[in-house]
Each structure stands twice: as C-alpha cells, then as structure tokens.
Amino acid sequence: MALGHAPHLFVGKDATEAVSGMSDWEDVTFSEKSVSRPEEGMIVVGYQVAALKGETRFAAVCTSVYRRKGHDDWSVVQHAQVATAT
C-alpha cells in the first residue's frame, strides 16, 4: 500500500494498521471512476476522492486492485493514493 504519510510504503499487517483507526469523514465524493477486469478474479479500480470533516479537507487520486478468493469473497491486493490540491 502506498500512502501519503511516512514511511509511505506499507506491507501486510503494517498496511492494515496504517489505515485502521482513521476518523470517519462527514462527506465523501468519488469522481472520475474507472473499473477494469484484466483477468478472471481480478478487478482494478481508479478514482478521485474528495472528503470533508469539519474544516479538514482531503483530496486524492487512488487505485486499488482486488483479487477474488472465493464466491463473493474479495480482498485488496494493492492500494495507492496520491494526495492532490483540495
């Protein structure tokens, strides 16, 4: 997982911990959505996100890759986000 804060690259348990406990946003908007299925059992999504909580604003472009482990059982294989100007 690639995130905008140090150490920027996270793997396994560290990736899960890097995003756990994040505060909930009051308003989230997704745009420029793209979904592709390069092969059976894999989905790649890309999108822009804008989020707001109080006076705090966040904007980023993101990609995520999901792999099917079983029927209706998908897991994130990769996620990257690059913060953009809000």
Residue, then its C-alpha position, 0 to 999 in steps of 0.5 A: m500500500a502506498l500512502g501519503h504519510a511516512p514511511h509511505l510504503f506499507v506491507g501486510k499487517d503494517a498496511t492494515e494498521a496504517v489505515s485502521g483507526m482513521s476518523d470517519w469523514e462527514d462527506v465523501t465524493f468519488s469522481e472520475k471512476s474507472v473499473s477494469r477486469p484484466e483477468e478472471g478474479m481480478i478487478v482494478v479500480g481508479y478514482q478521485v476522492a474528495a472528503l470533508k470533516g469539519e474544516t479538514r479537507f482531503a483530496a486524492v487520486c487512488t487505485s486499488v486492485y482486488r483479487r477474488k478468493g472465493h464466491d463473493d469473497w474479495s480482498v485488496v491486493q494493492h492500494a495507492q493514493v496520491a494526495t492532490a490540491t483540495 
